[in-house]
Amino acid sequence: MKKGDILVSGVQPTGKLHIGNYLGALKNFVDLQNSGKYQCYFFIADLHSLTGEFNPKEKQKQILNLTADFLAAGLDPKKSVIFQQSQIPAHSELMWILNTITPMGELERMTQFKEKAGMGDYLLYFKQLSENINVERPEEEKAWEEYEKIKNFEKYYKELFSREIEPTEKDLVDLHKILNLLKNLSSTYKQLREFSRATNNLLDEYVKRSKTKFGLFDYPVLMAADIIIYNARFVPVGDDQLQHLELTRTVVRKFNSKFGKTFIEPKAIQTETPRVMSLANPEKKMSKSQPESCLFIDDSPEEIKNKIKRAVTDSGSEIKYDKKNKPAISNLLEIYSALSGDVIVKLEDEFSGKNYSVLKNDLAELVADYFSDFRKKKSALLKNPVKLRLALESGSEKASKIANKKILEVKKKVGLI
C-alpha cells in the first residue's frame, strides 16, 4: 500500500447497491485507491446498518454481498485495507468516550435526525389544539348523546397533552380509537369531525417518528469515531454527510482542547457525482425501497432494459438537458454521461433529432455492458464465501492494529489507564 495521507470511508450493508450508490461511493473509492495518493481504509459499516429495520438472518448475507461488491468493483486488499466495522471493538469504545463530550444540542441539529424524528413540533401542535377545544352543548336534543361523548374526549385530550411527560404508546393507541369514532360524528359537529380527521393523520406521523431509535440520534458520534481512530485526514463524502463530518471536526476540537492534541481534523473530499433520481419520479432520489424504478448494479441486462424502458419521460420529444423542464430526460442523460465519460453537450448533439426510445435503448445497452465484468466477478466471488470472509478478517486484523493503538492513547489521555 502506497504511503500518503490516510483516507477512511464506509458503506452500510443494507441490501443490493444501486447505480446511485456506485457513482456516489464505490466508483469514487476505486478511483481514490488507484490514484496512489492515499492510504485507504474502506469498511463495511455493519454497526451503522443496525439503525434501520433489518432481519438478523439476512445480515451476514448482506455483509458478504457488500464485500463482493467492493472486490468486484475494483477495490484491492493489496492496495486498501478492507474491513468490517463491528470486528474492531475500539470503534465502539471511542464512540462512548466521544459521547461524554458531545453536546446534545449538536446532535439535535443534525438534519437527517430531524427529518426522521423531531417529535417536539408535533407535541407542541397537539398541546395548542388541546387548549383550543371548547365544545358547547347543542340545542338539538338528538345531538346530546354525541355531546356527552365529545366532552369526555375533550377532557381526555386536554389531560393527555397538558402533562409534562410525553404520551405513552397506550395513550396514543387510545387516542387513535377515539379520533376514529369522532370521524363519524353527525353534521352538527362538522368542524370537530374535520379536526379529528386531520389530527389522526398527524398522529400517524407522530407515532411513526416516536419510534425512531436512539442509534439514529447517536449515529454521527460513531461516524466520528470511525474516522478519527485511524488518524484520517480525508473522508470522501456526499452532500448529505457534510454536516456529520463537520460535527466530527467539532468533536475533535473539543477533545483536543480538553485532553491535549490527540486527533486530526479530517477534511472532506467531494467529487462531481450526479444525484441519480428515480426512474419513476425524477423529483425523488433513486431508492432501493422501490426496486422497480431502481437500477441495481448487479441487475441482469434484461432487468436493466425493462426498467429503463418503463422509465418516465417528459412532454415533448427533444432530448435536451433541462433539469427544470425536462427532469426525467435530464436524469437519463446524467446517468449516460457518468458511465460513458461523455459530457452532456456531446450527448445532446449525438441524440439530436432522435426520439426518447433511442436514448433509452442506448442507455440500457451502456449500463448492461458497463457492469458486465462486475456481474461476472461478483458471481464468482459469491460462490466462494470463505474467500470473502478471509479477506474481511485479514483487513480487520490490519485495521485493529491501528485502532487499538489509538484507543490506548485515548484511554491514557482521559485517565482510564
LUMDODREN-19181 format. One record per residue (C-alpha): residue in three letters; z, y, x. Coordinates in pm, 1 decimal, m for minus. Layout:
% LUMDODREN-19181
@residu ALA | pz Z | py Y | px X;
...
//
This chain:
% LUMDODREN-19181
@residu MET | pz 0.0 | py 0.0 | px 0.0;
@residu LYS | pz m102.8 | py 335.9 | px 142.0;
@residu LYS | pz 165.7 | py 582.6 | px 236.2;
@residu GLY | pz 195.4 | py 901.8 | px 34.7;
@residu ASP | pz 392.2 | py 1067.2 | px m240.7;
@residu ILE | pz 544.0 | py 832.6 | px m496.4;
@residu LEU | pz 393.1 | py 826.9 | px m845.6;
@residu VAL | pz 551.6 | py 649.5 | px m1145.8;
@residu SER | pz 435.5 | py 573.3 | px m1498.5;
@residu GLY | pz 473.4 | py 304.2 | px m1762.2;
@residu VAL | pz 320.9 | py 168.8 | px m2083.4;
@residu GLN | pz 506.7 | py 14.0 | px m2375.3;
@residu PRO | pz 421.1 | py m345.6 | px m2472.1;
@residu THR | pz 376.0 | py m295.6 | px m2846.6;
@residu GLY | pz 50.3 | py m479.5 | px m2913.1;
@residu LYS | pz m313.6 | py m451.2 | px m2814.4;
@residu LEU | pz m429.9 | py m137.5 | px m2632.6;
@residu HIS | pz m699.3 | py 73.4 | px m2792.6;
@residu ILE | pz m960.6 | py 287.8 | px m2626.7;
@residu GLY | pz m739.5 | py 596.2 | px m2651.5;
@residu ASN | pz m462.8 | py 415.7 | px m2457.9;
@residu TYR | pz m718.7 | py 311.0 | px m2197.6;
@residu LEU | pz m869.1 | py 656.6 | px m2143.3;
@residu GLY | pz m531.9 | py 832.6 | px m2162.3;
@residu ALA | pz m338.4 | py 599.9 | px m1933.1;
@residu LEU | pz m486.1 | py 279.0 | px m1791.9;
@residu LYS | pz m814.9 | py 419.5 | px m1660.4;
@residu ASN | pz m620.8 | py 707.3 | px m1508.4;
@residu PHE | pz m375.9 | py 463.8 | px m1341.9;
@residu VAL | pz m659.9 | py 275.0 | px m1173.3;
@residu ASP | pz m822.2 | py 597.2 | px m1051.0;
@residu LEU | pz m490.7 | py 723.8 | px m909.4;
@residu GLN | pz m424.6 | py 389.2 | px m739.6;
@residu ASN | pz m769.9 | py 381.1 | px m581.4;
@residu SER | pz m751.2 | py 741.7 | px m463.3;
@residu GLY | pz m523.8 | py 627.5 | px m180.2;
@residu LYS | pz m313.8 | py 944.2 | px m217.4;
@residu TYR | pz m4.5 | py 789.4 | px m372.9;
@residu GLN | pz 246.8 | py 508.8 | px m359.1;
@residu CYS | pz 200.9 | py 389.5 | px m716.4;
@residu TYR | pz 467.9 | py 229.5 | px m935.1;
@residu PHE | pz 339.8 | py 115.6 | px m1274.9;
@residu PHE | pz 572.6 | py m64.0 | px m1511.5;
@residu ILE | pz 586.9 | py m249.5 | px m1841.0;
@residu ALA | pz 819.5 | py m22.8 | px m2044.6;
@residu ASP | pz 974.5 | py m304.3 | px m2245.9;
@residu LEU | pz 1310.5 | py m129.4 | px m2296.1;
@residu HIS | pz 1133.4 | py 170.7 | px m2446.8;
@residu SER | pz 937.6 | py m58.3 | px m2678.8;
@residu LEU | pz 1261.0 | py m165.1 | px m2848.9;
@residu THR | pz 1295.3 | py 176.9 | px m3016.8;
@residu GLY | pz 1031.8 | py 76.8 | px m3273.4;
@residu GLU | pz 1015.9 | py m216.0 | px m3512.0;
@residu PHE | pz 940.2 | py m540.3 | px m3328.6;
@residu ASN | pz 951.6 | py m917.1 | px m3355.7;
@residu PRO | pz 1165.3 | py m1071.3 | px m3076.9;
@residu LYS | pz 947.9 | py m1383.1 | px m3086.5;
@residu GLU | pz 640.9 | py m1170.9 | px m3004.3;
@residu LYS | pz 791.7 | py m950.1 | px m2732.9;
@residu GLN | pz 733.8 | py m1187.7 | px m2437.8;
@residu LYS | pz 376.7 | py m1239.2 | px m2550.5;
@residu GLN | pz 326.7 | py m861.4 | px m2566.2;
@residu ILE | pz 472.3 | py m818.6 | px m2217.0;
@residu LEU | pz 237.1 | py m1077.1 | px m2067.4;
@residu ASN | pz m56.4 | py m939.9 | px m2266.5;
@residu LEU | pz 0.5 | py m590.7 | px m2125.8;
@residu THR | pz 39.5 | py m731.9 | px m1774.4;
@residu ALA | pz m301.2 | py m896.4 | px m1820.9;
@residu ASP | pz m439.3 | py m558.9 | px m1938.3;
@residu PHE | pz m306.9 | py m394.6 | px m1621.1;
@residu LEU | pz m464.2 | py m651.0 | px m1389.9;
@residu ALA | pz m792.1 | py m692.5 | px m1579.8;
@residu ALA | pz m842.1 | py m314.4 | px m1584.1;
@residu GLY | pz m813.8 | py m298.5 | px m1205.6;
@residu LEU | pz m450.4 | py m242.3 | px m1112.3;
@residu ASP | pz m391.9 | py m438.4 | px m793.0;
@residu PRO | pz m47.6 | py m574.1 | px m689.8;
@residu LYS | pz m158.6 | py m525.9 | px m327.4;
@residu LYS | pz m209.4 | py m154.2 | px m384.7;
@residu SER | pz 52.5 | py m76.6 | px m652.4;
@residu VAL | pz 398.3 | py m201.6 | px m746.4;
@residu ILE | pz 362.3 | py m351.4 | px m1095.6;
@residu PHE | pz 694.5 | py m441.8 | px m1253.5;
@residu GLN | pz 896.6 | py m499.5 | px m1570.5;
@residu GLN | pz 1142.6 | py m223.6 | px m1658.8;
@residu SER | pz 1414.1 | py m447.0 | px m1806.3;
@residu GLN | pz 1429.8 | py m655.7 | px m1488.3;
@residu ILE | pz 1567.4 | py m356.1 | px m1296.7;
@residu PRO | pz 1927.4 | py m302.4 | px m1425.7;
@residu ALA | pz 1953.6 | py 15.3 | px m1218.3;
@residu HIS | pz 1731.6 | py 194.9 | px m1474.3;
@residu SER | pz 1991.4 | py 148.1 | px m1748.2;
@residu GLU | pz 2282.1 | py 224.7 | px m1513.5;
@residu LEU | pz 2126.8 | py 552.0 | px m1408.1;
@residu MET | pz 2043.4 | py 635.6 | px m1768.2;
@residu TRP | pz 2411.4 | py 613.7 | px m1860.6;
@residu ILE | pz 2516.2 | py 837.5 | px m1574.7;
@residu LEU | pz 2249.4 | py 1091.1 | px m1671.9;
@residu ASN | pz 2370.3 | py 1074.6 | px m2032.9;
@residu THR | pz 2702.7 | py 1219.1 | px m1919.1;
@residu ILE | pz 2538.3 | py 1542.3 | px m1800.8;
@residu THR | pz 2257.4 | py 1576.5 | px m2058.3;
@residu PRO | pz 2339.9 | py 1824.6 | px m2339.0;
@residu MET | pz 2282.5 | py 1701.9 | px m2695.6;
@residu GLY | pz 2102.0 | py 2027.5 | px m2768.1;
@residu GLU | pz 1833.9 | py 1946.2 | px m2510.4;
@residu LEU | pz 1763.1 | py 1610.8 | px m2675.1;
@residu GLU | pz 1764.3 | py 1755.6 | px m3026.9;
@residu ARG | pz 1488.4 | py 1994.6 | px m2923.6;
@residu MET | pz 1254.4 | py 1709.8 | px m2832.9;
@residu THR | pz 954.3 | py 1739.0 | px m3065.3;
@residu GLN | pz 895.4 | py 1364.9 | px m3101.2;
@residu PHE | pz 1252.6 | py 1305.4 | px m3213.8;
@residu LYS | pz 1246.7 | py 1598.3 | px m3456.4;
@residu GLU | pz 928.1 | py 1463.6 | px m3612.2;
@residu LYS | pz 1076.0 | py 1118.0 | px m3665.4;
@residu ALA | pz 1429.7 | py 1219.3 | px m3754.1;
@residu GLY | pz 1561.5 | py 1570.3 | px m3823.7;
@residu MET | pz 1753.9 | py 1493.9 | px m4143.2;
@residu GLY | pz 1950.2 | py 1820.8 | px m4130.1;
@residu ASP | pz 1684.3 | py 2017.9 | px m4318.9;
@residu TYR | pz 1688.7 | py 1761.1 | px m4596.7;
@residu LEU | pz 2067.3 | py 1769.5 | px m4632.5;
@residu LEU | pz 2062.4 | py 2148.6 | px m4648.0;
@residu TYR | pz 1793.7 | py 2138.1 | px m4915.1;
@residu PHE | pz 1981.9 | py 1881.8 | px m5124.9;
@residu LYS | pz 2301.4 | py 2086.7 | px m5091.8;
@residu GLN | pz 2125.6 | py 2403.2 | px m5208.5;
@residu LEU | pz 1984.4 | py 2214.6 | px m5505.4;
@residu SER | pz 2329.5 | py 2087.8 | px m5598.4;
@residu GLU | pz 2457.4 | py 2445.7 | px m5610.9;
@residu ASN | pz 2176.3 | py 2549.5 | px m5848.2;
@residu ILE | pz 2206.0 | py 2269.7 | px m6103.6;
@residu ASN | pz 2358.9 | py 2406.6 | px m6421.4;
@residu VAL | pz 2253.0 | py 2225.6 | px m6739.6;
@residu GLU | pz 2356.6 | py 2384.3 | px m7071.0;
@residu ARG | pz 2426.1 | py 2187.7 | px m7391.6;
@residu PRO | pz 2109.0 | py 2190.9 | px m7605.9;
@residu GLU | pz 2103.8 | py 2298.5 | px m7969.4;
@residu GLU | pz 1920.6 | py 1984.2 | px m8085.1;
@residu GLU | pz 2174.0 | py 1716.8 | px m8177.1;
@residu LYS | pz 1932.3 | py 1439.3 | px m8081.9;
@residu ALA | pz 1941.4 | py 1559.4 | px m7719.9;
@residu TRP | pz 2321.0 | py 1549.7 | px m7693.9;
@residu GLU | pz 2332.9 | py 1188.2 | px m7571.4;
@residu GLU | pz 2094.8 | py 1274.7 | px m7289.5;
@residu TYR | pz 2300.4 | py 1582.9 | px m7214.6;
@residu GLU | pz 2614.5 | py 1370.7 | px m7150.5;
@residu LYS | pz 2419.0 | py 1156.5 | px m6901.8;
@residu ILE | pz 2288.2 | py 1467.1 | px m6728.8;
@residu LYS | pz 2634.9 | py 1620.9 | px m6698.1;
@residu ASN | pz 2754.8 | py 1301.5 | px m6528.4;
@residu PHE | pz 2459.2 | py 1323.8 | px m6290.0;
@residu GLU | pz 2530.7 | py 1691.9 | px m6223.4;
@residu LYS | pz 2891.3 | py 1614.2 | px m6133.3;
@residu TYR | pz 2793.9 | py 1318.9 | px m5911.7;
@residu TYR | pz 2518.3 | py 1510.8 | px m5733.1;
@residu LYS | pz 2736.3 | py 1814.4 | px m5657.3;
@residu GLU | pz 3020.2 | py 1599.9 | px m5526.5;
@residu LEU | pz 2781.6 | py 1398.8 | px m5310.8;
@residu PHE | pz 2628.0 | py 1694.5 | px m5130.3;
@residu SER | pz 2933.9 | py 1919.5 | px m5110.9;
@residu ARG | pz 3113.8 | py 1674.4 | px m4882.3;
@residu GLU | pz 3139.5 | py 1735.3 | px m4509.5;
@residu ILE | pz 3012.6 | py 1386.6 | px m4428.0;
@residu GLU | pz 2659.4 | py 1259.4 | px m4479.4;
@residu PRO | pz 2588.3 | py 1033.3 | px m4780.4;
@residu THR | pz 2620.1 | py 660.7 | px m4717.4;
@residu GLU | pz 2337.1 | py 417.5 | px m4776.9;
@residu LYS | pz 2508.2 | py 307.0 | px m5101.4;
@residu ASP | pz 2528.4 | py 671.0 | px m5215.2;
@residu LEU | pz 2155.2 | py 710.7 | px m5166.2;
@residu VAL | pz 2075.3 | py 386.8 | px m5349.9;
@residu ASP | pz 2289.3 | py 502.1 | px m5644.9;
@residu LEU | pz 2124.2 | py 843.3 | px m5643.2;
@residu HIS | pz 1782.2 | py 680.0 | px m5645.4;
@residu LYS | pz 1874.0 | py 485.7 | px m5959.6;
@residu ILE | pz 1997.3 | py 797.3 | px m6139.1;
@residu LEU | pz 1691.4 | py 1001.1 | px m6043.8;
@residu ASN | pz 1464.5 | py 725.8 | px m6171.1;
@residu LEU | pz 1642.1 | py 743.9 | px m6509.0;
@residu LEU | pz 1608.0 | py 1122.3 | px m6517.8;
@residu LYS | pz 1231.3 | py 1096.5 | px m6470.4;
@residu ASN | pz 1214.5 | py 958.9 | px m6826.0;
@residu LEU | pz 1403.1 | py 1244.2 | px m6995.4;
@residu SER | pz 1262.3 | py 1397.9 | px m7311.5;
@residu SER | pz 1066.6 | py 1723.2 | px m7309.9;
@residu THR | pz 1390.4 | py 1912.0 | px m7383.3;
@residu TYR | pz 1475.8 | py 1865.8 | px m7018.3;
@residu LYS | pz 1127.8 | py 1912.1 | px m6875.8;
@residu GLN | pz 1249.1 | py 2124.3 | px m6582.9;
@residu LEU | pz 1515.9 | py 1871.3 | px m6483.2;
@residu ARG | pz 1264.0 | py 1589.3 | px m6521.1;
@residu GLU | pz 1029.6 | py 1758.9 | px m6274.5;
@residu PHE | pz 1324.8 | py 1825.5 | px m6044.1;
@residu SER | pz 1416.0 | py 1454.8 | px m6042.7;
@residu ARG | pz 1061.9 | py 1352.1 | px m5950.9;
@residu ALA | pz 1037.3 | py 1599.5 | px m5665.6;
@residu THR | pz 1386.0 | py 1516.3 | px m5538.4;
@residu ASN | pz 1312.7 | py 1144.3 | px m5549.5;
@residu ASN | pz 1011.7 | py 1190.6 | px m5323.9;
@residu LEU | pz 1219.9 | py 1392.2 | px m5077.9;
@residu LEU | pz 1495.0 | py 1134.1 | px m5096.1;
@residu ASP | pz 1249.2 | py 860.7 | px m4997.8;
@residu GLU | pz 1157.6 | py 1061.0 | px m4689.4;
@residu TYR | pz 1522.6 | py 1133.1 | px m4612.7;
@residu VAL | pz 1616.2 | py 763.6 | px m4634.0;
@residu LYS | pz 1329.4 | py 679.9 | px m4400.7;
@residu ARG | pz 1445.1 | py 938.6 | px m4148.0;
@residu SER | pz 1812.4 | py 847.9 | px m4181.7;
@residu LYS | pz 1729.6 | py 502.3 | px m4046.7;
@residu THR | pz 1597.8 | py 645.8 | px m3720.2;
@residu LYS | pz 1765.1 | py 461.5 | px m3432.6;
@residu PHE | pz 1968.0 | py 632.1 | px m3159.5;
@residu GLY | pz 1735.5 | py 478.9 | px m2899.1;
@residu LEU | pz 1467.6 | py 722.0 | px m3012.0;
@residu PHE | pz 1707.1 | py 1012.5 | px m2955.1;
@residu ASP | pz 1805.7 | py 891.8 | px m2607.0;
@residu TYR | pz 1454.7 | py 780.0 | px m2509.5;
@residu PRO | pz 1389.8 | py 1085.3 | px m2283.9;
@residu VAL | pz 1700.7 | py 1014.2 | px m2073.1;
@residu LEU | pz 1582.8 | py 660.9 | px m1999.4;
@residu MET | pz 1241.9 | py 806.0 | px m1916.8;
@residu ALA | pz 1410.3 | py 1042.3 | px m1671.1;
@residu ALA | pz 1591.8 | py 750.7 | px m1507.3;
@residu ASP | pz 1265.7 | py 552.3 | px m1485.7;
@residu ILE | pz 1110.3 | py 832.2 | px m1284.6;
@residu ILE | pz 1376.8 | py 972.9 | px m1056.3;
@residu ILE | pz 1524.5 | py 640.5 | px m948.3;
@residu TYR | pz 1208.5 | py 591.7 | px m736.4;
@residu ASN | pz 1210.5 | py 943.6 | px m589.6;
@residu ALA | pz 881.7 | py 1007.1 | px m767.6;
@residu ARG | pz 711.1 | py 1338.2 | px m701.2;
@residu PHE | pz 435.5 | py 1288.6 | px m958.4;
@residu VAL | pz 403.0 | py 1145.3 | px m1309.1;
@residu PRO | pz 69.4 | py 1106.7 | px m1491.1;
@residu VAL | pz 141.3 | py 1216.3 | px m1848.9;
@residu GLY | pz m35.3 | py 1322.3 | px m2165.5;
@residu ASP | pz 40.3 | py 1640.2 | px m2356.7;
@residu ASP | pz 285.5 | py 1457.0 | px m2583.5;
@residu GLN | pz 508.0 | py 1364.0 | px m2286.9;
@residu LEU | pz 514.3 | py 1700.3 | px m2109.3;
@residu GLN | pz 829.5 | py 1809.1 | px m2292.1;
@residu HIS | pz 1006.6 | py 1488.0 | px m2186.8;
@residu LEU | pz 904.9 | py 1542.9 | px m1824.5;
@residu GLU | pz 1041.2 | py 1897.1 | px m1838.8;
@residu LEU | pz 1371.8 | py 1752.2 | px m1962.7;
@residu THR | pz 1366.1 | py 1520.3 | px m1659.8;
@residu ARG | pz 1333.3 | py 1824.1 | px m1433.2;
@residu THR | pz 1621.9 | py 1993.0 | px m1616.9;
@residu VAL | pz 1844.8 | py 1686.9 | px m1575.2;
@residu VAL | pz 1758.3 | py 1667.6 | px m1204.8;
@residu ARG | pz 1864.1 | py 2030.1 | px m1155.3;
@residu LYS | pz 2191.3 | py 1971.7 | px m1342.0;
@residu PHE | pz 2273.0 | py 1660.3 | px m1139.7;
@residu ASN | pz 2183.5 | py 1817.1 | px m805.0;
@residu SER | pz 2386.1 | py 2127.6 | px m888.9;
@residu LYS | pz 2693.6 | py 1925.9 | px m982.2;
@residu PHE | pz 2686.5 | py 1644.1 | px m726.4;
@residu GLY | pz 2463.9 | py 1766.7 | px m444.6;
@residu LYS | pz 2095.2 | py 1718.5 | px m363.2;
@residu THR | pz 2005.7 | py 1367.1 | px m480.9;
@residu PHE | pz 1686.9 | py 1371.3 | px m687.1;
@residu ILE | pz 1338.1 | py 1520.8 | px m662.6;
@residu GLU | pz 1199.5 | py 1733.3 | px m946.5;
@residu PRO | pz 883.7 | py 1544.6 | px m1046.9;
@residu LYS | pz 559.9 | py 1722.1 | px m1137.6;
@residu ALA | pz 302.3 | py 1625.0 | px m1398.4;
@residu ILE | pz m43.6 | py 1501.0 | px m1316.7;
@residu GLN | pz m275.3 | py 1579.8 | px m1606.0;
@residu THR | pz m635.9 | py 1472.0 | px m1616.5;
@residu GLU | pz m919.3 | py 1560.6 | px m1850.2;
@residu THR | pz m899.6 | py 1282.9 | px m2107.0;
@residu PRO | pz m1032.2 | py 1306.2 | px m2463.2;
@residu ARG | pz m794.9 | py 1288.3 | px m2756.5;
@residu VAL | pz m952.2 | py 986.3 | px m2925.3;
@residu MET | pz m940.4 | py 1013.0 | px m3301.9;
@residu SER | pz m951.2 | py 755.1 | px m3581.8;
@residu LEU | pz m1293.4 | py 622.3 | px m3677.6;
@residu ALA | pz m1190.6 | py 654.3 | px m4043.0;
@residu ASN | pz m1032.6 | py 1000.4 | px m4022.8;
@residu PRO | pz m1126.4 | py 1225.6 | px m3729.1;
@residu GLU | pz m833.0 | py 1454.2 | px m3815.7;
@residu LYS | pz m584.5 | py 1186.2 | px m3704.8;
@residu LYS | pz m530.9 | py 1015.0 | px m3369.5;
@residu MET | pz m658.3 | py 661.2 | px m3330.5;
@residu SER | pz m369.4 | py 425.3 | px m3407.9;
@residu LYS | pz m316.4 | py 51.3 | px m3371.3;
@residu SER | pz m135.5 | py 61.0 | px m3706.9;
@residu GLN | pz m480.7 | py 95.4 | px m3864.3;
@residu PRO | pz m676.6 | py m176.4 | px m3682.1;
@residu GLU | pz m989.0 | py m145.2 | px m3897.3;
@residu SER | pz m1052.2 | py 208.3 | px m3764.3;
@residu CYS | pz m924.4 | py 144.2 | px m3412.7;
@residu LEU | pz m1131.7 | py 24.6 | px m3114.3;
@residu PHE | pz m920.4 | py m220.6 | px m2914.2;
@residu ILE | pz m1032.8 | py m269.5 | px m2556.3;
@residu ASP | pz m1041.7 | py m647.6 | px m2598.3;
@residu ASP | pz m1237.0 | py m640.0 | px m2926.0;
@residu SER | pz m1543.9 | py m864.2 | px m2928.4;
@residu PRO | pz m1890.4 | py m699.1 | px m2923.6;
@residu GLU | pz m1930.9 | py m793.6 | px m3289.6;
@residu GLU | pz m1599.1 | py m631.6 | px m3385.1;
@residu ILE | pz m1690.9 | py m316.7 | px m3191.1;
@residu LYS | pz m2030.0 | py m297.6 | px m3360.9;
@residu ASN | pz m1885.2 | py m340.0 | px m3709.9;
@residu LYS | pz m1608.2 | py m81.7 | px m3657.0;
@residu ILE | pz m1842.5 | py 182.9 | px m3517.7;
@residu LYS | pz m2099.7 | py 108.9 | px m3788.3;
@residu ARG | pz m1833.5 | py 181.3 | px m4053.1;
@residu ALA | pz m1710.7 | py 497.5 | px m3877.0;
@residu VAL | pz m1719.2 | py 805.8 | px m4098.3;
@residu THR | pz m1974.3 | py 1076.3 | px m4022.4;
@residu ASP | pz m2018.3 | py 1441.5 | px m4114.1;
@residu SER | pz m2254.5 | py 1613.3 | px m4356.0;
@residu GLY | pz m2599.9 | py 1691.1 | px m4223.3;
@residu SER | pz m2790.9 | py 1482.7 | px m3971.8;
@residu GLU | pz m2781.6 | py 1680.9 | px m3646.1;
@residu ILE | pz m2599.0 | py 1514.5 | px m3356.5;
@residu LYS | pz m2410.8 | py 1809.7 | px m3216.9;
@residu TYR | pz m2066.1 | py 1862.4 | px m3063.9;
@residu ASP | pz m1869.8 | py 2084.2 | px m3301.5;
@residu LYS | pz m1500.1 | py 1995.4 | px m3339.9;
@residu LYS | pz m1454.0 | py 2227.5 | px m3638.4;
@residu ASN | pz m1758.7 | py 2147.6 | px m3849.6;
@residu LYS | pz m1850.9 | py 1802.7 | px m3717.0;
@residu PRO | pz m1521.7 | py 1636.7 | px m3613.8;
@residu ALA | pz m1643.8 | py 1278.6 | px m3674.0;
@residu ILE | pz m1961.4 | py 1308.7 | px m3465.4;
@residu SER | pz m1772.6 | py 1507.1 | px m3200.1;
@residu ASN | pz m1522.8 | py 1219.6 | px m3171.2;
@residu LEU | pz m1803.5 | py 965.9 | px m3118.3;
@residu LEU | pz m1965.4 | py 1192.8 | px m2856.9;
@residu GLU | pz m1635.2 | py 1229.3 | px m2669.7;
@residu ILE | pz m1591.0 | py 851.3 | px m2653.2;
@residu TYR | pz m1953.1 | py 814.0 | px m2535.9;
@residu SER | pz m1906.6 | py 1082.9 | px m2268.7;
@residu ALA | pz m1577.3 | py 938.1 | px m2140.2;
@residu LEU | pz m1721.6 | py 589.2 | px m2090.8;
@residu SER | pz m2072.0 | py 682.6 | px m1972.3;
@residu GLY | pz m1973.3 | py 971.1 | px m1746.3;
@residu ASP | pz m2241.7 | py 1189.4 | px m1906.1;
@residu VAL | pz m2146.5 | py 1540.3 | px m2011.0;
@residu ILE | pz m2158.4 | py 1625.6 | px m2381.4;
@residu VAL | pz m2453.9 | py 1867.5 | px m2340.0;
@residu LYS | pz m2665.3 | py 1591.2 | px m2188.6;
@residu LEU | pz m2579.9 | py 1359.4 | px m2477.3;
@residu GLU | pz m2673.5 | py 1627.2 | px m2731.2;
@residu ASP | pz m3017.4 | py 1652.2 | px m2564.6;
@residu GLU | pz m3052.5 | py 1273.6 | px m2548.2;
@residu PHE | pz m2982.9 | py 1229.6 | px m2920.4;
@residu SER | pz m3167.0 | py 1541.8 | px m3034.8;
@residu GLY | pz m3382.0 | py 1462.0 | px m3339.3;
@residu LYS | pz m3223.3 | py 1117.6 | px m3382.6;
@residu ASN | pz m3006.0 | py 1009.3 | px m3673.9;
@residu TYR | pz m2643.4 | py 902.0 | px m3679.5;
@residu SER | pz m2722.6 | py 530.3 | px m3684.2;
@residu VAL | pz m2896.1 | py 557.4 | px m3345.7;
@residu LEU | pz m2584.4 | py 718.0 | px m3193.9;
@residu LYS | pz m2361.7 | py 452.3 | px m3348.9;
@residu ASN | pz m2577.6 | py 163.7 | px m3225.5;
@residu ASP | pz m2599.0 | py 303.4 | px m2872.7;
@residu LEU | pz m2224.5 | py 376.1 | px m2863.1;
@residu ALA | pz m2138.7 | py 24.8 | px m2983.8;
@residu GLU | pz m2355.9 | py m122.8 | px m2709.1;
@residu LEU | pz m2199.7 | py 105.9 | px m2446.6;
@residu VAL | pz m1841.1 | py 18.6 | px m2546.8;
@residu ALA | pz m1912.9 | py m354.7 | px m2559.2;
@residu ASP | pz m2083.9 | py m350.7 | px m2217.0;
@residu TYR | pz m1819.0 | py m126.2 | px m2059.1;
@residu PHE | pz m1537.7 | py m368.0 | px m2140.8;
@residu SER | pz m1737.6 | py m686.7 | px m2083.8;
@residu ASP | pz m1586.4 | py m761.3 | px m1740.7;
@residu PHE | pz m1244.6 | py m660.4 | px m1864.8;
@residu ARG | pz m1261.8 | py m912.9 | px m2150.2;
@residu LYS | pz m1364.5 | py m1193.8 | px m1915.8;
@residu LYS | pz m1090.8 | py m1116.4 | px m1661.4;
@residu LYS | pz m822.4 | py m1081.1 | px m1927.5;
@residu SER | pz m921.9 | py m1408.2 | px m2093.6;
@residu ALA | pz m890.9 | py m1588.0 | px m1759.6;
@residu LEU | pz m555.0 | py m1425.0 | px m1684.0;
@residu LEU | pz m404.6 | py m1520.1 | px m2020.3;
@residu LYS | pz m490.8 | py m1883.4 | px m1951.7;
@residu ASN | pz m252.8 | py m1867.3 | px m1655.8;
@residu PRO | pz 74.8 | py m1712.9 | px m1783.8;
@residu VAL | pz 262.5 | py m1845.7 | px m1479.9;
@residu LYS | pz 48.8 | py m1625.1 | px m1255.3;
@residu LEU | pz 123.9 | py m1323.1 | px m1475.0;
@residu ARG | pz 498.0 | py m1389.6 | px m1463.2;
@residu LEU | pz 490.0 | py m1432.6 | px m1085.1;
@residu ALA | pz 303.6 | py m1102.0 | px m1048.2;
@residu LEU | pz 572.9 | py m925.7 | px m1254.4;
@residu GLU | pz 856.5 | py m1096.9 | px m1066.9;
@residu SER | pz 708.8 | py m1003.4 | px m730.6;
@residu GLY | pz 661.7 | py m641.0 | px m833.8;
@residu SER | pz 1007.0 | py m623.2 | px m991.3;
@residu GLU | pz 1161.1 | py m752.8 | px m669.0;
@residu LYS | pz 989.6 | py m473.9 | px m471.6;
@residu ALA | pz 1094.7 | py m210.0 | px m723.5;
@residu SER | pz 1452.7 | py m339.1 | px m727.2;
@residu LYS | pz 1496.1 | py m270.8 | px m354.7;
@residu ILE | pz 1416.4 | py 97.4 | px m406.3;
@residu ALA | pz 1609.7 | py 132.1 | px m734.0;
@residu ASN | pz 1920.9 | py m48.2 | px m606.9;
@residu LYS | pz 1934.6 | py 173.5 | px m301.1;
@residu LYS | pz 1911.1 | py 483.8 | px m516.9;
@residu ILE | pz 2171.6 | py 378.1 | px m773.1;
@residu LEU | pz 2411.7 | py 304.4 | px m487.1;
@residu GLU | pz 2361.8 | py 658.6 | px m358.5;
@residu VAL | pz 2418.3 | py 797.4 | px m711.0;
@residu LYS | pz 2738.7 | py 598.1 | px m762.1;
@residu LYS | pz 2875.0 | py 732.0 | px m435.2;
@residu LYS | pz 2786.0 | py 1087.1 | px m535.9;
@residu VAL | pz 2968.9 | py 1063.6 | px m870.6;
@residu GLY | pz 3269.1 | py 887.6 | px m716.1;
@residu LEU | pz 3226.4 | py 537.9 | px m863.8;
@residu ILE | pz 3235.9 | py 377.8 | px m519.2;
//
